[in-house]
Amino acid sequence: MIAYVVFEGERRLAAGSKLDVAVAAQARLAQAPDACLLIFDPEGRQVDFDLRGGPWDIALRLGEEQGGQDDPAPRGRGRPKLGVTAREVTLLPRHWEWLAAQPGGASVALRKLVEAARRESEGPDRRRAARDATYRFASVMAGDRPGFEAMSRALFAGDAEGVAARIADWPSDVAEHLRALAAEAFET
């Protein structure tokens, strides 16, 4: 599993949870206030954290607990919250007729259809997400390096060996994180 990661220049300082990375970044900035740090999420996006205060303050802002258990939210009346979002779906009359005839009704039938489609496209979706994360990270960390364009072409062509050849001379921490992000992009 890819974690959050913080880089200072081409050197990886820390990897782990949001809190681990934020605390490491805060510690580095305490040592070198002018340090240029870049933090990336597991999807290869550059993110910013508010690093004011101590680890407890950071944890609260990031929505992570530090030790102990969170108290469960008090339950209200009615159905438990299932994360259901009501939205409008536009279908032809014959589609509505078919859905209405299904066991459990339209909602159950639609959920089953969506789950089946998700399972069917899980591999390609995961590979596409890994490829996109790799490209986002590489664009920020190595967009001006020799071989970046060729690496990008190899990445989008599904050429793992081509990517490996293009990043062989890149800084080791950058290349290592890029390989970790790209691993799922080349799974079959």
C-alpha distance (Angstrom), angle and dihedral (degrees) to the residues before:
residue distance angle dihedral
M1 . . .
I2 3.76 . .
A3 3.79 114.3 .
Y4 3.76 136.1 -163.5
V5 3.79 111.5 -75.7
V6 3.81 135.8 -165.1
F7 3.81 123.3 -152.9
E8 3.77 130.9 -168.0
G9 3.75 102.9 -159.5
E10 3.80 105.7 -48.7
R11 3.81 95.0 -23.0
R12 3.80 122.3 95.0
L13 3.79 109.7 -134.6
A14 3.79 100.0 -177.2
A15 3.78 144.7 -14.8
G16 3.78 129.8 -162.0
S17 3.77 139.4 77.5
K18 3.80 122.3 -5.7
L19 3.78 89.0 -99.3
D20 3.83 94.8 48.7
V21 3.79 91.5 51.1
A22 3.81 94.7 43.4
V23 3.82 92.3 50.5
A24 3.83 90.8 47.7
A25 3.80 90.4 49.7
Q26 3.80 91.0 48.3
A27 3.82 91.0 50.2
R28 3.80 91.6 50.1
L29 3.80 92.0 49.2
A30 3.82 89.2 50.9
Q31 3.84 88.0 57.3
A32 3.81 96.1 40.2
P33 3.82 112.5 18.3
D34 3.82 91.9 -174.3
A35 3.83 94.1 52.8
C36 3.80 114.5 129.6
L37 3.80 106.5 -134.4
L38 3.78 127.3 -177.5
I39 3.80 120.8 -163.9
F40 3.81 121.6 -161.7
D41 3.80 130.0 -166.5
P42 3.83 123.3 -139.2
E43 3.83 89.3 -90.6
G44 3.82 91.4 60.2
R45 3.80 93.4 -107.0
Q46 3.77 119.9 140.2
V47 3.82 109.3 -120.0
D48 3.79 135.7 -173.4
F49 3.78 125.0 -140.1
D50 3.78 127.6 -164.2
L51 3.81 100.5 -119.4
R52 3.82 98.4 -174.8
G53 3.80 119.7 127.1
G54 3.77 128.2 9.6
P55 3.80 130.7 -45.2
W56 3.82 91.0 -83.6
D57 3.82 91.4 55.2
I58 3.79 91.3 47.7
A59 3.81 91.0 47.9
L60 3.79 91.2 52.8
R61 3.81 92.4 49.9
L62 3.80 92.3 46.9
G63 3.79 92.0 48.5
E64 3.79 93.6 -119.4
E65 3.75 124.9 127.4
Q66 3.77 122.3 -130.5
G67 3.79 108.6 -142.8
G68 3.82 123.2 -35.5
Q69 3.78 128.2 53.6
D70 3.77 127.0 -73.8
D71 3.78 114.2 -116.7
P72 3.77 109.5 -111.6
A73 3.79 113.9 -111.6
P74 3.78 113.6 -102.1
R75 3.79 111.5 -99.5
G76 3.74 119.0 -119.1
R77 3.77 129.3 -152.7
G78 3.76 124.9 -74.3
R79 3.76 131.2 25.8
P80 3.78 117.6 -4.9
K81 3.78 113.7 -102.2
L82 3.79 106.4 -98.5
G83 3.77 97.7 176.9
V84 3.78 90.3 -104.2
T85 3.79 116.4 160.9
A86 3.78 119.0 -164.0
R87 3.80 112.8 -140.1
E88 3.76 136.2 160.5
V89 3.80 120.8 -97.9
T90 3.78 120.5 -166.6
L91 3.81 115.2 -149.0
L92 3.76 137.2 158.2
P93 3.82 118.0 -99.4
R94 3.82 92.0 -106.1
H95 3.82 89.3 55.6
W96 3.80 91.4 52.1
E97 3.81 90.2 48.6
W98 3.79 91.5 52.1
L99 3.81 92.3 46.4
A100 3.81 92.4 48.6
A101 3.81 90.2 53.6
Q102 3.82 93.0 54.4
P103 3.82 120.9 101.5
G104 3.79 108.2 -95.5
G105 3.79 94.0 18.1
A106 3.77 134.3 -103.4
S107 3.82 97.9 -42.1
V108 3.80 94.9 52.9
A109 3.81 92.3 44.8
L110 3.82 92.2 49.1
R111 3.81 92.2 48.4
K112 3.82 90.3 50.8
L113 3.81 91.6 48.9
V114 3.81 92.1 48.6
E115 3.82 92.4 47.8
A116 3.81 91.1 49.7
A117 3.81 91.0 49.9
R118 3.82 91.0 47.5
R119 3.81 91.8 51.9
E120 3.79 91.0 47.7
S121 3.81 94.4 51.1
E122 3.81 97.1 35.8
G123 3.81 96.1 105.4
P124 3.82 97.5 46.7
D125 3.81 91.4 43.2
R126 3.81 91.8 50.9
R127 3.83 91.5 47.8
R128 3.81 91.5 48.5
A129 3.82 91.9 49.1
A130 3.82 91.1 49.5
R131 3.81 91.4 48.4
D132 3.81 91.6 49.5
A133 3.82 92.3 47.4
T134 3.80 90.3 50.1
Y135 3.78 92.1 50.3
R136 3.82 93.6 47.6
F137 3.81 92.2 51.0
A138 3.81 93.7 43.8
S139 3.81 91.9 48.6
V140 3.80 91.5 58.3
M141 3.79 99.6 37.1
A142 3.80 101.4 34.6
G143 3.79 108.6 11.8
D144 3.79 90.9 121.9
R145 3.82 96.9 43.0
P146 3.77 123.7 110.1
G147 3.78 108.9 -97.7
F148 3.81 95.9 25.6
E149 3.80 94.4 118.3
A150 3.80 92.6 45.5
M151 3.81 90.0 47.1
S152 3.81 89.6 51.3
R153 3.81 92.1 51.1
A154 3.81 90.4 48.8
L155 3.81 90.9 47.7
F156 3.80 93.9 52.4
A157 3.82 90.8 43.2
G158 3.81 90.5 55.1
D159 3.82 92.1 -116.9
A160 3.82 105.4 148.6
E161 3.80 93.2 176.4
G162 3.80 90.7 51.1
V163 3.80 91.3 52.2
A164 3.81 91.5 47.8
A165 3.81 91.4 50.2
R166 3.83 93.1 50.0
I167 3.82 95.2 49.4
A168 3.81 97.1 42.3
D169 3.82 92.2 100.8
W170 3.80 96.3 40.8
P171 3.83 119.8 106.9
S172 3.80 108.5 -72.5
D173 3.83 97.6 -121.3
V174 3.81 92.5 49.2
A175 3.81 92.7 45.8
E176 3.81 92.4 46.0
H177 3.80 93.3 52.1
L178 3.79 90.8 44.7
R179 3.83 90.2 52.7
A180 3.82 90.2 50.0
L181 3.80 91.6 51.1
A182 3.81 92.4 45.5
A183 3.82 96.6 47.3
E184 3.81 94.4 93.2
A185 3.80 92.4 42.6
F186 3.79 89.9 70.5
E187 3.83 99.7 41.0
T188 3.78 115.1 116.3
